[in-house]
Amino acid sequence: MSNALSMDLRLRFKQLMDEGQRASAAGRTLLLSRATAARWGKKVRNDEPLEPQRAGRLKGSGKLEPFLAFFTELIDQDPDITLAELQSALLAAHEVKCSTSGIDALLRRHGYTFKKKPDCAGARQARSARSP
């Protein structure tokens, strides 16, 4: 997706329309596409703001967002639960199919991570005692 056009350009467009030019003529003057000129012209005629809209998805949206409490409850019960186990629990409890990467993205977005390695670099796992 491209970046939004500058507010300066939008204000110059509005000024040209306020001076009496039609949206198509103002768009040609400023080298805008026909669609952009028509869209901005409609906003100017309806006294709507010309600020660019926020790009991207709305925060907190998505298929799995309503199930965050369900996932956090399962994680609190068993901190070592795997993504595959979370996936199967969601399917069994709510009959919702999803990918493990979707669950991972949701949990990371809300601050849940899991380190597979020990905390410090010098830590080693305990060795089992040798049998004589």
A tleap script that builds the chain and sets N, CA, C and O, in Angstrom:
source leaprc.protein.ff14SB
mol = sequence {
  NMET SER ASN ALA LEU SER MET ASP LEU ARG
  LEU ARG PHE LYS GLN LEU MET ASP GLU GLY
  GLN ARG ALA SER ALA ALA GLY ARG THR LEU
  LEU LEU SER ARG ALA THR ALA ALA ARG TRP
  GLY LYS LYS VAL ARG ASN ASP GLU PRO LEU
  GLU PRO GLN ARG ALA GLY ARG LEU LYS GLY
  SER GLY LYS LEU GLU PRO PHE LEU ALA PHE
  PHE THR GLU LEU ILE ASP GLN ASP PRO ASP
  ILE THR LEU ALA GLU LEU GLN SER ALA LEU
  LEU ALA ALA HIE GLU VAL LYS CYS SER THR
  SER GLY ILE ASP ALA LEU LEU ARG ARG HIE
  GLY TYR THR PHE LYS LYS LYS PRO ASP CYS
  ALA GLY ALA ARG GLN ALA ARG SER ALA ARG
  SER CPRO
}
set mol.1.N position { 0.845 -1.169 0.000 }
set mol.1.CA position { 0.000 0.000 0.000 }
set mol.1.C position { 0.889 1.231 0.000 }
set mol.1.O position { 1.896 1.271 0.707 }
set mol.2.N position { 0.529 2.224 -0.780 }
set mol.2.CA position { 1.328 3.439 -0.876 }
set mol.2.C position { 1.020 4.381 0.282 }
set mol.2.O position { 0.024 4.224 0.988 }
set mol.3.N position { 1.892 5.353 0.459 }
set mol.3.CA position { 1.691 6.345 1.508 }
set mol.3.C position { 0.569 7.302 1.113 }
set mol.3.O position { 0.282 7.483 -0.070 }
set mol.4.N position { -0.050 7.903 2.104 }
set mol.4.CA position { -1.123 8.865 1.862 }
set mol.4.C position { -0.537 10.137 1.266 }
set mol.4.O position { 0.602 10.503 1.552 }
set mol.5.N position { -1.318 10.795 0.446 }
set mol.5.CA position { -0.888 12.064 -0.134 }
set mol.5.C position { -0.869 13.131 0.954 }
set mol.5.O position { -1.643 13.068 1.910 }
set mol.6.N position { 0.012 14.104 0.803 }
set mol.6.CA position { 0.261 15.074 1.867 }
set mol.6.C position { -0.954 15.961 2.137 }
set mol.6.O position { -1.811 16.167 1.278 }
set mol.7.N position { -0.989 16.471 3.352 }
set mol.7.CA position { -2.070 17.366 3.752 }
set mol.7.C position { -1.968 18.689 2.992 }
set mol.7.O position { -2.985 19.329 2.727 }
set mol.8.N position { -0.746 19.103 2.639 }
set mol.8.CA position { -0.554 20.325 1.867 }
set mol.8.C position { -1.255 20.219 0.513 }
set mol.8.O position { -1.921 21.157 0.075 }
set mol.9.N position { -1.099 19.077 -0.140 }
set mol.9.CA position { -1.751 18.857 -1.426 }
set mol.9.C position { -3.268 18.872 -1.278 }
set mol.9.O position { -3.977 19.404 -2.132 }
set mol.10.N position { -3.748 18.299 -0.215 }
set mol.10.CA position { -5.186 18.262 0.038 }
set mol.10.C position { -5.740 19.678 0.261 }
set mol.10.O position { -6.822 20.020 -0.217 }
set mol.11.N position { -4.978 20.481 0.993 }
set mol.11.CA position { -5.429 21.850 1.243 }
set mol.11.C position { -5.400 22.696 -0.027 }
set mol.11.O position { -6.277 23.536 -0.227 }
set mol.12.N position { -4.394 22.484 -0.893 }
set mol.12.CA position { -4.357 23.192 -2.177 }
set mol.12.C position { -5.542 22.772 -3.044 }
set mol.12.O position { -6.125 23.607 -3.736 }
set mol.13.N position { -5.902 21.504 -3.016 }
set mol.13.CA position { -7.067 21.019 -3.755 }
set mol.13.C position { -8.331 21.729 -3.255 }
set mol.13.O position { -9.141 22.202 -4.052 }
set mol.14.N position { -8.488 21.797 -1.942 }
set mol.14.CA position { -9.666 22.456 -1.361 }
set mol.14.C position { -9.697 23.935 -1.747 }
set mol.14.O position { -10.759 24.478 -2.050 }
set mol.15.N position { -8.539 24.578 -1.735 }
set mol.15.CA position { -8.469 25.994 -2.099 }
set mol.15.C position { -8.903 26.195 -3.554 }
set mol.15.O position { -9.641 27.134 -3.852 }
set mol.16.N position { -8.452 25.321 -4.460 }
set mol.16.CA position { -8.857 25.434 -5.862 }
set mol.16.C position { -10.367 25.252 -6.011 }
set mol.16.O position { -11.002 25.947 -6.804 }
set mol.17.N position { -10.932 24.332 -5.263 }
set mol.17.CA position { -12.389 24.138 -5.341 }
set mol.17.C position { -13.137 25.326 -4.750 }
set mol.17.O position { -14.185 25.724 -5.257 }
set mol.18.N position { -12.586 25.893 -3.665 }
set mol.18.CA position { -13.211 27.075 -3.068 }
set mol.18.C position { -13.159 28.272 -4.009 }
set mol.18.O position { -14.013 29.155 -3.941 }
set mol.19.N position { -12.147 28.305 -4.898 }
set mol.19.CA position { -12.034 29.383 -5.888 }
set mol.19.C position { -12.982 29.182 -7.062 }
set mol.19.O position { -13.081 30.048 -7.931 }
set mol.20.N position { -13.680 28.052 -7.099 }
set mol.20.CA position { -14.682 27.839 -8.133 }
set mol.20.C position { -14.361 26.754 -9.146 }
set mol.20.O position { -15.178 26.488 -10.027 }
set mol.21.N position { -13.204 26.122 -9.053 }
set mol.21.CA position { -12.904 25.043 -9.996 }
set mol.21.C position { -13.672 23.785 -9.612 }
set mol.21.O position { -13.977 23.548 -8.443 }
set mol.22.N position { -13.969 22.996 -10.621 }
set mol.22.CA position { -14.596 21.705 -10.374 }
set mol.22.C position { -13.522 20.740 -9.891 }
set mol.22.O position { -12.328 20.995 -10.051 }
set mol.23.N position { -13.954 19.633 -9.302 }
set mol.23.CA position { -13.017 18.661 -8.742 }
set mol.23.C position { -12.107 18.089 -9.828 }
set mol.23.O position { -10.911 17.907 -9.600 }
set mol.24.N position { -12.660 17.807 -10.999 }
set mol.24.CA position { -11.845 17.227 -12.067 }
set mol.24.C position { -10.772 18.208 -12.536 }
set mol.24.O position { -9.638 17.805 -12.795 }
set mol.25.N position { -11.117 19.489 -12.649 }
set mol.25.CA position { -10.148 20.499 -13.079 }
set mol.25.C position { -9.068 20.702 -12.010 }
set mol.25.O position { -7.888 20.830 -12.335 }
set mol.26.N position { -9.471 20.731 -10.740 }
set mol.26.CA position { -8.501 20.873 -9.656 }
set mol.26.C position { -7.570 19.664 -9.621 }
set mol.26.O position { -6.373 19.805 -9.373 }
set mol.27.N position { -8.116 18.487 -9.867 }
set mol.27.CA position { -7.301 17.267 -9.903 }
set mol.27.C position { -6.291 17.287 -11.032 }
set mol.27.O position { -5.142 16.886 -10.848 }
set mol.28.N position { -6.714 17.755 -12.211 }
set mol.28.CA position { -5.785 17.856 -13.341 }
set mol.28.C position { -4.675 18.862 -13.049 }
set mol.28.O position { -3.516 18.624 -13.388 }
set mol.29.N position { -5.022 19.979 -12.424 }
set mol.29.CA position { -4.038 20.999 -12.079 }
set mol.29.C position { -2.972 20.437 -11.134 }
set mol.29.O position { -1.789 20.749 -11.264 }
set mol.30.N position { -3.404 19.612 -10.193 }
set mol.30.CA position { -2.488 19.068 -9.183 }
set mol.30.C position { -1.962 17.684 -9.550 }
set mol.30.O position { -1.291 17.034 -8.748 }
set mol.31.N position { -2.272 17.234 -10.775 }
set mol.31.CA position { -1.816 15.924 -11.271 }
set mol.31.C position { -2.302 14.764 -10.399 }
set mol.31.O position { -1.544 13.845 -10.087 }
set mol.32.N position { -3.575 14.825 -10.014 }
set mol.32.CA position { -4.193 13.743 -9.250 }
set mol.32.C position { -4.953 12.827 -10.194 }
set mol.32.O position { -5.314 13.230 -11.299 }
set mol.33.N position { -5.192 11.614 -9.768 }
set mol.33.CA position { -6.012 10.704 -10.568 }
set mol.33.C position { -7.465 11.161 -10.521 }
set mol.33.O position { -7.869 11.902 -9.625 }
set mol.34.N position { -8.235 10.711 -11.492 }
set mol.34.CA position { -9.659 11.086 -11.535 }
set mol.34.C position { -10.391 10.612 -10.287 }
set mol.34.O position { -11.216 11.330 -9.723 }
set mol.35.N position { -10.078 9.395 -9.869 }
set mol.35.CA position { -10.768 8.828 -8.708 }
set mol.35.C position { -10.465 9.630 -7.445 }
set mol.35.O position { -11.366 9.900 -6.652 }
set mol.36.N position { -9.213 10.009 -7.255 }
set mol.36.CA position { -8.835 10.791 -6.078 }
set mol.36.C position { -9.508 12.161 -6.118 }
set mol.36.O position { -10.023 12.632 -5.104 }
set mol.37.N position { -9.503 12.794 -7.278 }
set mol.37.CA position { -10.147 14.109 -7.404 }
set mol.37.C position { -11.639 14.011 -7.108 }
set mol.37.O position { -12.192 14.882 -6.437 }
set mol.38.N position { -12.292 12.974 -7.594 }
set mol.38.CA position { -13.726 12.803 -7.348 }
set mol.38.C position { -13.996 12.555 -5.864 }
set mol.38.O position { -14.938 13.109 -5.297 }
set mol.39.N position { -13.166 11.722 -5.240 }
set mol.39.CA position { -13.340 11.410 -3.822 }
set mol.39.C position { -13.128 12.648 -2.960 }
set mol.39.O position { -13.923 12.933 -2.064 }
set mol.40.N position { -12.051 13.381 -3.236 }
set mol.40.CA position { -11.773 14.586 -2.465 }
set mol.40.C position { -12.822 15.659 -2.747 }
set mol.40.O position { -13.213 16.394 -1.840 }
set mol.41.N position { -13.282 15.756 -4.000 }
set mol.41.CA position { -14.319 16.735 -4.338 }
set mol.41.C position { -15.601 16.484 -3.564 }
set mol.41.O position { -16.245 17.422 -3.095 }
set mol.42.N position { -15.963 15.236 -3.434 }
set mol.42.CA position { -17.164 14.882 -2.672 }
set mol.42.C position { -17.003 15.288 -1.213 }
set mol.42.O position { -17.942 15.790 -0.596 }
set mol.43.N position { -15.797 15.068 -0.655 }
set mol.43.CA position { -15.553 15.460 0.730 }
set mol.43.C position { -15.639 16.975 0.902 }
set mol.43.O position { -16.206 17.461 1.881 }
set mol.44.N position { -15.077 17.714 -0.048 }
set mol.44.CA position { -15.107 19.186 0.045 }
set mol.44.C position { -16.552 19.675 -0.034 }
set mol.44.O position { -16.954 20.542 0.742 }
set mol.45.N position { -17.339 19.127 -0.967 }
set mol.45.CA position { -18.736 19.545 -1.110 }
set mol.45.C position { -19.574 19.222 0.126 }
set mol.45.O position { -20.514 19.950 0.444 }
set mol.46.N position { -19.240 18.137 0.821 }
set mol.46.CA position { -19.996 17.728 2.011 }
set mol.46.C position { -19.396 18.257 3.303 }
set mol.46.O position { -19.811 17.859 4.392 }
set mol.47.N position { -18.413 19.159 3.190 }
set mol.47.CA position { -17.726 19.746 4.350 }
set mol.47.C position { -17.147 18.683 5.280 }
set mol.47.O position { -17.185 18.836 6.501 }
set mol.48.N position { -16.613 17.612 4.707 }
set mol.48.CA position { -15.946 16.575 5.485 }
set mol.48.C position { -14.466 16.897 5.550 }
set mol.48.O position { -13.946 17.582 4.670 }
set mol.49.N position { -13.778 16.414 6.578 }
set mol.49.CA position { -12.331 16.678 6.670 }
set mol.49.C position { -11.568 15.918 5.589 }
set mol.49.O position { -11.961 14.823 5.187 }
set mol.50.N position { -10.476 16.513 5.129 }
set mol.50.CA position { -9.664 15.902 4.074 }
set mol.50.C position { -8.465 15.120 4.616 }
set mol.50.O position { -7.626 14.666 3.838 }
set mol.51.N position { -8.373 14.957 5.940 }
set mol.51.CA position { -7.246 14.221 6.523 }
set mol.51.C position { -7.244 12.781 6.016 }
set mol.51.O position { -8.304 12.186 5.819 }
set mol.52.N position { -6.059 12.228 5.806 }
set mol.52.CA position { -5.998 10.832 5.368 }
set mol.52.C position { -6.495 9.903 6.467 }
set mol.52.O position { -6.294 10.159 7.655 }
set mol.53.N position { -7.143 8.829 6.055 }
set mol.53.CA position { -7.627 7.862 7.019 }
set mol.53.C position { -6.494 6.968 7.468 }
set mol.53.O position { -5.489 6.828 6.772 }
set mol.54.N position { -6.654 6.369 8.621 }
set mol.54.CA position { -5.646 5.470 9.154 }
set mol.54.C position { -5.532 4.257 8.245 }
set mol.54.O position { -6.541 3.693 7.821 }
set mol.55.N position { -4.294 3.855 7.946 }
set mol.55.CA position { -4.068 2.708 7.079 }
set mol.55.C position { -3.940 1.438 7.906 }
set mol.55.O position { -3.532 1.479 9.066 }
set mol.56.N position { -4.288 0.322 7.308 }
set mol.56.CA position { -4.114 -0.967 7.958 }
set mol.56.C position { -5.333 -1.406 8.749 }
set mol.56.O position { -6.368 -0.740 8.778 }
set mol.57.N position { -5.167 -2.546 9.385 }
set mol.57.CA position { -6.249 -3.109 10.180 }
set mol.57.C position { -6.467 -2.331 11.462 }
set mol.57.O position { -5.559 -1.668 11.962 }
set mol.58.N position { -7.660 -2.416 11.981 }
set mol.58.CA position { -7.944 -1.840 13.278 }
set mol.58.C position { -7.303 -2.707 14.347 }
set mol.58.O position { -7.337 -3.933 14.252 }
set mol.59.N position { -6.727 -2.093 15.348 }
set mol.59.CA position { -6.108 -2.845 16.430 }
set mol.59.C position { -7.191 -3.581 17.206 }
set mol.59.O position { -8.240 -3.023 17.527 }
set mol.60.N position { -6.913 -4.831 17.495 }
set mol.60.CA position { -7.883 -5.616 18.247 }
set mol.60.C position { -8.895 -6.316 17.371 }
set mol.60.O position { -9.861 -6.890 17.875 }
set mol.61.N position { -8.691 -6.278 16.072 }
set mol.61.CA position { -9.622 -6.964 15.206 }
set mol.61.C position { -9.028 -8.289 14.796 }
set mol.61.O position { -7.827 -8.509 14.949 }
set mol.62.N position { -9.831 -9.146 14.292 }
set mol.62.CA position { -9.360 -10.436 13.836 }
set mol.62.C position { -10.249 -11.541 14.349 }
set mol.62.O position { -11.038 -11.355 15.275 }
set mol.63.N position { -10.110 -12.665 13.744 }
set mol.63.CA position { -10.956 -13.810 14.045 }
set mol.63.C position { -10.715 -14.347 15.457 }
set mol.63.O position { -11.654 -14.785 16.121 }
set mol.64.N position { -9.477 -14.315 15.913 }
set mol.64.CA position { -9.137 -14.935 17.191 }
set mol.64.C position { -9.204 -13.988 18.384 }
set mol.64.O position { -9.130 -14.438 19.527 }
set mol.65.N position { -9.342 -12.707 18.146 }
set mol.65.CA position { -9.344 -11.731 19.238 }
set mol.65.C position { -10.403 -12.027 20.307 }
set mol.65.O position { -10.108 -11.862 21.490 }
set mol.66.N position { -11.626 -12.458 19.949 }
set mol.66.CA position { -12.617 -12.763 20.994 }
set mol.66.C position { -12.223 -13.940 21.886 }
set mol.66.O position { -12.806 -14.116 22.956 }
set mol.67.N position { -11.253 -14.745 21.473 }
set mol.67.CA position { -10.871 -15.930 22.228 }
set mol.67.C position { -9.612 -15.716 23.064 }
set mol.67.O position { -9.054 -16.681 23.588 }
set mol.68.N position { -9.157 -14.481 23.198 }
set mol.68.CA position { -7.950 -14.198 23.957 }
set mol.68.C position { -8.092 -14.659 25.403 }
set mol.68.O position { -7.161 -15.257 25.944 }
set mol.69.N position { -9.226 -14.399 26.039 }
set mol.69.CA position { -9.434 -14.816 27.428 }
set mol.69.C position { -9.385 -16.338 27.551 }
set mol.69.O position { -8.868 -16.871 28.533 }
set mol.70.N position { -9.920 -17.029 26.557 }
set mol.70.CA position { -9.887 -18.493 26.541 }
set mol.70.C position { -8.443 -18.987 26.501 }
set mol.70.O position { -8.067 -19.888 27.251 }
set mol.71.N position { -7.638 -18.392 25.622 }
set mol.71.CA position { -6.233 -18.796 25.502 }
set mol.71.C position { -5.444 -18.477 26.773 }
set mol.71.O position { -4.643 -19.293 27.226 }
set mol.72.N position { -5.666 -17.303 27.342 }
set mol.72.CA position { -4.916 -16.931 28.549 }
set mol.72.C position { -5.286 -17.832 29.723 }
set mol.72.O position { -4.431 -18.149 30.550 }
set mol.73.N position { -6.524 -18.238 29.803 }
set mol.73.CA position { -6.927 -19.166 30.865 }
set mol.73.C position { -6.212 -20.507 30.714 }
set mol.73.O position { -5.738 -21.076 31.697 }
set mol.74.N position { -6.137 -21.008 29.485 }
set mol.74.CA position { -5.438 -22.267 29.248 }
set mol.74.C position { -3.944 -22.141 29.552 }
set mol.74.O position { -3.338 -23.059 30.105 }
set mol.75.N position { -3.358 -21.004 29.190 }
set mol.75.CA position { -1.933 -20.785 29.453 }
set mol.75.C position { -1.672 -20.673 30.950 }
set mol.75.O position { -0.651 -21.162 31.435 }
set mol.76.N position { -2.586 -20.030 31.695 }
set mol.76.CA position { -2.424 -19.926 33.145 }
set mol.76.C position { -2.508 -21.302 33.806 }
set mol.76.O position { -1.801 -21.569 34.777 }
set mol.77.N position { -3.374 -22.178 33.279 }
set mol.77.CA position { -3.507 -23.523 33.828 }
set mol.77.C position { -2.273 -24.368 33.524 }
set mol.77.O position { -1.814 -25.127 34.378 }
set mol.78.N position { -1.733 -24.238 32.307 }
set mol.78.CA position { -0.572 -25.025 31.893 }
set mol.78.C position { 0.373 -24.131 31.086 }
set mol.78.O position { 0.181 -23.967 29.881 }
set mol.79.N position { 1.392 -23.551 31.732 }
set mol.79.CA position { 2.294 -22.640 31.025 }
set mol.79.C position { 3.080 -23.301 29.892 }
set mol.79.O position { 3.568 -22.606 29.001 }
set mol.80.N position { 3.212 -24.622 29.910 }
set mol.80.CA position { 3.971 -25.321 28.873 }
set mol.80.C position { 3.087 -25.837 27.741 }
set mol.80.O position { 3.522 -26.690 26.968 }
set mol.81.N position { 1.881 -25.350 27.629 }
set mol.81.CA position { 0.966 -25.807 26.579 }
set mol.81.C position { 1.506 -25.384 25.208 }
set mol.81.O position { 2.057 -24.294 25.060 }
set mol.82.N position { 1.344 -26.240 24.233 }
set mol.82.CA position { 1.852 -25.942 22.887 }
set mol.82.C position { 0.786 -25.242 22.057 }
set mol.82.O position { -0.394 -25.238 22.408 }
set mol.83.N position { 1.224 -24.654 20.955 }
set mol.83.CA position { 0.278 -24.002 20.048 }
set mol.83.C position { -0.689 -25.015 19.452 }
set mol.83.O position { -1.868 -24.716 19.264 }
set mol.84.N position { -0.197 -26.203 19.156 }
set mol.84.CA position { -1.067 -27.250 18.604 }
set mol.84.C position { -2.132 -27.648 19.613 }
set mol.84.O position { -3.275 -27.909 19.237 }
set mol.85.N position { -1.773 -27.697 20.885 }
set mol.85.CA position { -2.759 -28.023 21.919 }
set mol.85.C position { -3.783 -26.899 22.076 }
set mol.85.O position { -4.968 -27.161 22.282 }
set mol.86.N position { -3.329 -25.654 21.979 }
set mol.86.CA position { -4.265 -24.527 22.014 }
set mol.86.C position { -5.220 -24.575 20.827 }
set mol.86.O position { -6.410 -24.289 20.957 }
set mol.87.N position { -4.677 -24.943 19.667 }
set mol.87.CA position { -5.484 -25.050 18.448 }
set mol.87.C position { -6.566 -26.114 18.611 }
set mol.87.O position { -7.726 -25.875 18.276 }
set mol.88.N position { -6.197 -27.278 19.120 }
set mol.88.CA position { -7.178 -28.346 19.278 }
set mol.88.C position { -8.188 -28.028 20.377 }
set mol.88.O position { -9.351 -28.417 20.270 }
set mol.89.N position { -7.764 -27.322 21.436 }
set mol.89.CA position { -8.688 -26.924 22.497 }
set mol.89.C position { -9.721 -25.933 21.974 }
set mol.89.O position { -10.893 -26.004 22.343 }
set mol.90.N position { -9.292 -25.009 21.115 }
set mol.90.CA position { -10.225 -24.043 20.527 }
set mol.90.C position { -11.238 -24.745 19.635 }
set mol.90.O position { -12.424 -24.414 19.646 }
set mol.91.N position { -10.765 -25.713 18.865 }
set mol.91.CA position { -11.666 -26.471 17.997 }
set mol.91.C position { -12.674 -27.274 18.824 }
set mol.91.O position { -13.856 -27.321 18.486 }
set mol.92.N position { -12.211 -27.900 19.899 }
set mol.92.CA position { -13.101 -28.716 20.730 }
set mol.92.C position { -14.107 -27.864 21.495 }
set mol.92.O position { -15.276 -28.236 21.607 }
set mol.93.N position { -13.666 -26.730 22.022 }
set mol.93.CA position { -14.540 -25.916 22.868 }
set mol.93.C position { -15.478 -25.004 22.081 }
set mol.93.O position { -16.635 -24.824 22.462 }
set mol.94.N position { -14.982 -24.431 20.987 }
set mol.94.CA position { -15.772 -23.426 20.269 }
set mol.94.C position { -16.036 -23.770 18.807 }
set mol.94.O position { -16.714 -23.018 18.106 }
set mol.95.N position { -15.513 -24.888 18.348 }
set mol.95.CA position { -15.661 -25.318 16.959 }
set mol.95.C position { -15.156 -24.259 15.969 }
set mol.95.O position { -15.787 -23.984 14.949 }
set mol.96.N position { -14.016 -23.684 16.300 }
set mol.96.CA position { -13.385 -22.674 15.445 }
set mol.96.C position { -12.057 -23.234 14.971 }
set mol.96.O position { -11.215 -23.627 15.779 }
set mol.97.N position { -11.869 -23.271 13.641 }
set mol.97.CA position { -10.605 -23.725 13.068 }
set mol.97.C position { -9.698 -22.525 12.842 }
set mol.97.O position { -10.142 -21.467 12.398 }
set mol.98.N position { -8.424 -22.708 13.153 }
set mol.98.CA position { -7.447 -21.648 12.937 }
set mol.98.C position { -6.069 -22.278 12.808 }
set mol.98.O position { -5.896 -23.470 13.062 }
set mol.99.N position { -5.104 -21.483 12.417 }
set mol.99.CA position { -3.730 -21.964 12.291 }
set mol.99.C position { -2.968 -21.690 13.584 }
set mol.99.O position { -3.335 -20.815 14.368 }
set mol.100.N position { -1.908 -22.452 13.786 }
set mol.100.CA position { -1.078 -22.207 14.963 }
set mol.100.C position { -0.354 -20.863 14.860 }
set mol.100.O position { -0.097 -20.212 15.873 }
set mol.101.N position { -0.030 -20.455 13.639 }
set mol.101.CA position { 0.635 -19.161 13.470 }
set mol.101.C position { -0.310 -18.010 13.817 }
set mol.101.O position { 0.141 -16.965 14.286 }
set mol.102.N position { -1.600 -18.185 13.596 }
set mol.102.CA position { -2.570 -17.165 13.984 }
set mol.102.C position { -2.660 -17.021 15.494 }
set mol.102.O position { -2.755 -15.911 16.016 }
set mol.103.N position { -2.629 -18.155 16.192 }
set mol.103.CA position { -2.637 -18.121 17.656 }
set mol.103.C position { -1.355 -17.465 18.160 }
set mol.103.O position { -1.385 -16.641 19.073 }
set mol.104.N position { -0.224 -17.841 17.551 }
set mol.104.CA position { 1.057 -17.260 17.929 }
set mol.104.C position { 1.054 -15.746 17.750 }
set mol.104.O position { 1.517 -15.020 18.631 }
set mol.105.N position { 0.541 -15.265 16.630 }
set mol.105.CA position { 0.498 -13.817 16.368 }
set mol.105.C position { -0.380 -13.106 17.396 }
set mol.105.O position { -0.026 -12.030 17.879 }
set mol.106.N position { -1.520 -13.704 17.728 }
set mol.106.CA position { -2.417 -13.111 18.720 }
set mol.106.C position { -1.727 -13.011 20.074 }
set mol.106.O position { -1.765 -11.963 20.718 }
set mol.107.N position { -1.098 -14.095 20.504 }
set mol.107.CA position { -0.457 -14.099 21.816 }
set mol.107.C position { 0.736 -13.152 21.864 }
set mol.107.O position { 0.941 -12.476 22.873 }
set mol.108.N position { 1.527 -13.090 20.795 }
set mol.108.CA position { 2.654 -12.155 20.756 }
set mol.108.C position { 2.175 -10.702 20.792 }
set mol.108.O position { 2.793 -9.850 21.430 }
set mol.109.N position { 1.068 -10.434 20.100 }
set mol.109.CA position { 0.515 -9.078 20.073 }
set mol.109.C position { 0.120 -8.628 21.478 }
set mol.109.O position { 0.139 -7.435 21.783 }
set mol.110.N position { -0.236 -9.588 22.329 }
set mol.110.CA position { -0.650 -9.256 23.692 }
set mol.110.C position { 0.429 -9.543 24.725 }
set mol.110.O position { 0.152 -9.582 25.923 }
set mol.111.N position { 1.670 -9.746 24.260 }
set mol.111.CA position { 2.802 -9.837 25.168 }
set mol.111.C position { 3.163 -11.223 25.667 }
set mol.111.O position { 4.006 -11.342 26.556 }
set mol.112.N position { 2.568 -12.265 25.138 }
set mol.112.CA position { 2.907 -13.622 25.555 }
set mol.112.C position { 4.027 -14.164 24.672 }
set mol.112.O position { 3.924 -14.173 23.445 }
set mol.113.N position { 5.107 -14.619 25.325 }
set mol.113.CA position { 6.207 -15.263 24.610 }
set mol.113.C position { 6.631 -16.481 25.407 }
set mol.113.O position { 6.283 -16.615 26.580 }
set mol.114.N position { 7.377 -17.361 24.777 }
set mol.114.CA position { 7.882 -18.541 25.455 }
set mol.114.C position { 9.299 -18.783 24.995 }
set mol.114.O position { 9.554 -18.926 23.799 }
set mol.115.N position { 10.223 -18.831 25.936 }
set mol.115.CA position { 11.625 -19.078 25.602 }
set mol.115.C position { 11.902 -20.562 25.734 }
set mol.115.O position { 11.600 -21.174 26.758 }
set mol.116.N position { 12.479 -21.135 24.693 }
set mol.116.CA position { 12.800 -22.553 24.720 }
set mol.116.C position { 14.141 -22.810 25.380 }
set mol.116.O position { 14.397 -23.918 25.852 }
set mol.117.N position { 15.005 -21.797 25.418 }
set mol.117.CA position { 16.350 -21.942 25.962 }
set mol.117.C position { 16.379 -21.484 27.415 }
set mol.117.O position { 15.525 -20.704 27.835 }
set mol.118.N position { 17.358 -21.963 28.189 }
set mol.118.CA position { 17.494 -21.490 29.569 }
set mol.118.C position { 17.764 -19.985 29.594 }
set mol.118.O position { 18.216 -19.411 28.604 }
set mol.119.N position { 17.483 -19.355 30.729 }
set mol.119.CA position { 17.619 -17.905 30.849 }
set mol.119.C position { 19.045 -17.415 30.686 }
set mol.119.O position { 19.272 -16.431 29.982 }
set mol.120.N position { 20.017 -18.072 31.317 }
set mol.120.CA position { 21.379 -17.567 31.215 }
set mol.120.C position { 22.203 -18.435 30.270 }
set mol.120.O position { 21.907 -19.615 30.079 }
set mol.121.N position { 23.219 -17.851 29.692 }
set mol.121.CA position { 24.008 -18.522 28.656 }
set mol.121.C position { 24.780 -19.718 29.192 }
set mol.121.O position { 24.964 -20.696 28.467 }
set mol.122.N position { 25.240 -19.669 30.452 }
set mol.122.CA position { 26.060 -20.743 30.991 }
set mol.122.C position { 25.270 -21.885 31.599 }
set mol.122.O position { 25.864 -22.857 32.066 }
set mol.123.N position { 23.977 -21.799 31.608 }
set mol.123.CA position { 23.154 -22.829 32.254 }
set mol.123.C position { 23.162 -24.114 31.432 }
set mol.123.O position { 23.100 -24.090 30.203 }
set mol.124.N position { 23.238 -25.220 32.136 }
set mol.124.CA position { 23.194 -26.524 31.484 }
set mol.124.C position { 22.117 -27.366 32.141 }
set mol.124.O position { 21.732 -27.135 33.288 }
set mol.125.N position { 21.650 -28.328 31.403 }
set mol.125.CA position { 20.683 -29.248 31.979 }
set mol.125.C position { 21.419 -30.227 32.873 }
set mol.125.O position { 22.568 -30.579 32.607 }
set mol.126.N position { 20.761 -30.661 33.922 }
set mol.126.CA position { 21.369 -31.617 34.830 }
set mol.126.C position { 21.506 -32.968 34.116 }
set mol.126.O position { 20.607 -33.412 33.403 }
set mol.127.N position { 22.650 -33.596 34.332 }
set mol.127.CA position { 22.867 -34.908 33.725 }
set mol.127.C position { 22.278 -35.976 34.619 }
set mol.127.O position { 22.246 -35.841 35.842 }
set mol.128.N position { 21.821 -37.016 34.001 }
set mol.128.CA position { 21.309 -38.135 34.795 }
set mol.128.C position { 22.475 -38.927 35.361 }
set mol.128.O position { 23.541 -38.996 34.749 }
set mol.129.N position { 22.275 -39.521 36.519 }
set mol.129.CA position { 23.342 -40.303 37.169 }
set mol.129.C position { 23.598 -41.560 36.359 }
set mol.129.O position { 22.669 -42.192 35.855 }
set mol.130.N position { 24.886 -41.918 36.241 }
set mol.130.CA position { 25.245 -43.132 35.497 }
set mol.130.C position { 24.942 -44.372 36.321 }
set mol.130.O position { 25.078 -44.384 37.544 }
set mol.131.N position { 24.541 -45.383 35.635 }
set mol.131.CA position { 24.321 -46.664 36.312 }
set mol.131.C position { 25.632 -47.399 36.454 }
set mol.131.O position { 26.396 -47.466 35.491 }
set mol.132.N position { 25.926 -47.959 37.631 }
set mol.132.CA position { 27.190 -48.677 37.777 }
set mol.132.C position { 27.195 -50.010 37.067 }
set mol.132.O position { 28.197 -50.726 37.105 }
savepdb mol mol.pdb
quit
